[in-house]
């Protein structure tokens, strides 16, 4: 089996807000391919798509409804990345928890409530 493309698809009741959010985080643009489907394009690739799901219920993190999916975004400058994702609509769910470890992460939610992490290495800073 040869995989030719990988796209993470997020369900959202507000497809416009969710697709704009991921385009903002990833530095891409939104292409509306159908009323219920948006592609986020980054340098010609389609790493994220958003599907309209009018009855979507945001997952609860860390407890509650089971986590549906999450994305780890490894960044060089976590403070700058934090400011950027917050400016495009993220909600901070959990600050970094391991100050004595080299690698750590902060947990955020997209406008539709999908959790994602900004991961970083203190040694790389």
N, C-alpha and C positions, 0 to 999 in steps of 0.2 A: 504494500500500500504506500502510495506517495501522496502526501498532503500538499496541495498546491497553494492553499491560503488558509489563514486562521483569523477569524473575526469573533470577537466577544460581542454578544447581543444582549442588551439590557431591555427589559420590559419597562414601560412607563405609561402612566395615565396622561402625563403632560409631555408628549413626544418632543415638542419644540424646546422646552426647558432642559430636558435631559440631553438632547443632541447638542444644543448650544453649550451646555456645561462640558461635555466630553471634548468637543472641538476646542473649547477654551483651555482646558487642562492640557491637551495634547498638542496644541498649536496647529490645529487643522481647520477644515471648513466642513460645513454641512451640505450634503447633497440630498435633496428630497427625491426619492425614487418612486414613492407612492404615498398616498395619504396616510398610510399606516406604517411606513418604513423610511427611516433616514439613515444615510451612510455618513460616517465621519471619515474624511480623507485627510491623510497626513503624508506629504511627499509622494503622492500617487498610490499609497497603500490604504487599505480599509481595515484598520485595527479594531474599530468599534462601530457597531450599528445599533440603532434604537428602534424597537418595535412597539407600536401602539397597543397598549393593554388597558382598556378603560377601567377595568376592575382591579388593577394592580394594587396590592397591599404592600407597602414597604416592609422589608425584613427588619426585625428588631435585633440590635446588636448590643451586647453579646448574648443576651438571653431572649427568650420569647420564641417567635416564629423561627424555624430553622434558617440559617444563612443560605441564601440561594447561590451567590457567586461573589467573589471579590477579586480585585486587581491589586497587585503589588507594583508600585511605581518606584524604582530605585533612583534616587536623586543625589546630586553632588552637594547641593546647598539646601538643607532642609528648611532653613528659615525663609529663604526666598521662595522655595516651592510652597511652603505653607501660605505665605502672603498671596501667591498666585492663585492657588486653588480656592482660597477664601474669597478672592476678588471675583471669581467666576461662579460662586454660589455654593461652595462646599460648606458643610457643617462639621466642626471638629467633634469627634466622639470620644477620643482618648488620646491624651498626650503621651509622649515617650515615657516608657516605664522602667528602662534598664540603664540608668546613668553610668553604671560601672562596666557595662559591656561595650564591645567595639561596635556591634550592629544593633540597631534599634528601629522602631517604627512608630508612627502616629496613625491613628485610625480616623477616617473622615467618612461622610456620607454625601452622595450626590443629591441633587434636588429630588429625585424619586426615592431616595433612601437607600440606595445601593452602597454598601460599605466598600472603601478602598483604603490602601495604606500607602503612605509616603515612607519608604524604607531608606535607611542611610547608614553609612559606616563612619564612625568618628575618626578612624585612622586615615580615611581619605580626605578629611577636612583640613 
